[in-house]
Amino acid sequence: MAIVDYIKSGGEIMYVLLGMNILGFTLIIWKVFAFYGEKKLIIFHAQEILKSLRKDQCPGVHADSLILEMAKDRVYSVGHYLGRGLNTIKIIATISPLLGLLGTALGVLSAFRSIASHGLNQPSLFADGISMALITTVGGLLVAIPHFISYNYLTSWLTSYEVKLEDQVLSQYLSEQKSEV
C-alpha cells in the first residue's frame, strides 16, 4: 500500500496531520539553518550587545551589577528572537497524538456503525473502520515523535547558545574593563 493510499484511508484526520507535518518540518529546517548561521555570529552579537549597553548607560554610572543585569536582559532578547517558531513545533508534537486518537475513535465508531447497519455478514465494512483507526493512530505518532525530538534538540541548542553568548559578552566586558585600568 502506498503512502497516498494510507493517507486516503485514514480520512480527514490524516490530511490535517499531513499539513501539520509539512508545517512542522519546514519550521525545523528553518530553525536548524538559522541556528547554524547564528553560531558564527556569536562574537558579533556580543559586540552589538556591549555597544547598546554603552549607549544606554547613564554618564557616571559604573555599577557592574547593573551593567551585567542589562547584558543578561539583552542576551535573553536575542534568545527570545531566535526561539520564534519553537512553540509551533512543540504544539505539533503535542497535538498530533491527540489527533491520531481522535481518528482512532472515529474509525472505531465507523466500524460499529457498519456492524449496526449490516451485521457481521460483511467483515470488510467492519475492517475499513478498524483500518482507519489504526492508520490515524500510527499517523499521529509518526508526526509527533520527530517533532518532539526536534523541539527538545532545538531548545537545548538555544539554551546553549544563550549561555555562550552571555559568556562572550561578559568576557568582552571584563577585557574592556581591564584595558581601561
C-alpha positions in Angstrom: 0.0 0.0 0.0 1.4 3.4 -1.0 1.7 6.3 1.4 -1.1 8.2 -0.6 -3.4 5.2 0.0 -2.7 5.2 3.7 -3.5 8.9 3.9 -6.7 8.4 1.9 -7.8 5.5 4.1 -7.1 7.5 7.2 -9.7 10.1 6.4 -9.7 13.8 7.0 -7.6 13.5 10.2 -4.7 12.2 8.1 -4.9 15.3 5.8 -4.7 17.5 8.9 -1.7 15.5 10.2 0.0 15.8 6.8 -0.5 19.6 6.8 0.9 19.8 10.4 3.8 17.6 9.4 4.7 19.8 6.4 4.5 23.0 8.5 6.5 21.4 11.4 9.3 20.1 9.2 9.5 23.5 7.4 10.0 25.2 10.8 12.5 22.6 11.9 14.6 23.0 8.8 14.4 26.8 9.1 15.5 26.8 12.7 18.4 24.4 12.0 19.7 26.7 9.3 19.1 29.8 11.4 20.8 28.3 14.5 23.9 27.3 12.5 24.0 30.8 11.0 23.8 32.4 14.4 26.5 30.2 15.8 29.0 32.0 13.5 27.7 35.4 14.7 28.1 35.0 18.4 31.1 37.4 18.7 29.3 40.0 16.6 26.1 39.7 18.7 28.2 40.1 21.9 29.8 43.3 20.5 26.4 44.6 19.5 25.1 44.0 23.0 28.1 45.8 24.5 27.6 48.7 22.1 24.0 49.1 23.1 24.9 48.9 26.8 27.4 51.7 26.4 24.8 53.8 24.5 22.1 53.2 27.1 24.4 53.6 30.1 23.9 56.8 32.2 27.0 59.0 32.4 29.0 58.5 35.6 27.2 55.2 36.5 29.6 52.3 36.6 27.6 49.8 38.6 28.9 46.5 37.3 26.0 44.5 38.7 23.5 46.8 36.8 25.5 46.5 33.6 25.7 42.7 33.9 21.9 42.6 34.6 21.3 44.7 31.5 23.6 42.4 29.5 21.6 39.3 30.6 18.4 41.0 29.5 19.9 41.7 26.1 21.1 38.1 25.8 17.6 37.0 26.7 16.1 39.2 24.0 18.4 37.7 21.4 17.4 34.2 22.6 13.7 35.1 22.5 14.1 36.3 18.9 15.9 33.1 17.9 13.3 31.0 19.6 10.5 32.1 17.3 8.7 29.1 15.8 9.7 26.6 18.5 6.4 26.8 20.3 4.7 25.8 17.0 6.9 22.7 16.8 6.0 21.9 20.4 2.3 22.3 19.7 2.5 20.0 16.7 4.3 17.4 18.8 1.6 17.7 21.5 -1.5 17.7 19.3 -0.5 15.1 16.7 -1.1 12.1 19.0 -4.4 13.6 20.1 -5.5 13.9 16.5 -4.4 10.3 16.0 -6.5 9.3 19.0 -9.5 11.3 17.5 -9.0 9.3 14.3 -9.0 6.1 16.3 -12.3 7.0 17.9 -13.8 7.9 14.6 -12.6 4.7 13.0 -14.0 2.5 15.8 -17.2 4.5 15.6 -17.4 3.9 11.9 -16.7 0.1 12.4 -19.5 -0.2 15.0 -21.9 1.8 12.7 -21.2 -0.7 9.9 -21.9 -3.6 12.2 -25.1 -2.0 13.4 -26.4 -1.4 9.9 -25.0 -4.5 8.1 -24.3 -7.0 10.8 -21.2 -9.2 10.8 -22.1 -10.7 7.4 -19.7 -8.3 5.6 -16.4 -8.1 7.6 -14.8 -5.8 5.0 -17.1 -3.0 6.1 -16.0 -3.5 9.7 -12.4 -3.8 8.7 -12.4 -0.4 7.0 -13.3 1.4 10.2 -10.6 -0.5 12.2 -8.1 0.2 9.5 -8.9 3.9 9.7 -8.5 3.8 13.5 -5.1 2.1 13.3 -3.8 4.3 10.4 -4.6 7.5 12.2 -3.0 6.3 15.4 0.2 5.5 13.6 0.0 8.7 11.6 -0.3 10.8 14.8 2.7 9.1 16.4 4.7 9.4 13.2 4.2 13.1 13.2 4.6 13.6 16.9 7.8 11.7 17.6 10.2 13.6 15.2 8.7 16.9 16.2 9.1 16.2 19.9 12.8 15.1 19.4 13.5 18.2 17.2 11.8 20.6 19.7 14.0 19.2 22.5 17.1 19.4 20.5 16.5 22.9 19.3 15.5 24.1 22.7 18.7 22.7 24.2 20.7 24.3 21.4 19.1 27.7 22.1 19.9 27.4 25.8 23.5 26.5 25.0 23.7 29.5 22.6 22.3 31.9 25.2 24.9 30.7 27.7 27.8 31.0 25.2 26.6 34.5 24.2 26.4 35.6 27.8 29.9 34.2 28.4 31.1 36.1 25.4 29.5 39.4 26.5 31.0 39.0 30.0 34.4 38.1 28.8 34.5 41.1 26.3 33.2 43.4 29.0 35.8 42.2 31.5 38.6 42.6 29.0 37.4 46.1 28.2 37.4 46.9 32.0 41.0 45.6 32.3 42.2 47.6 29.4 40.7 50.8 30.9 42.5 50.3 34.1 
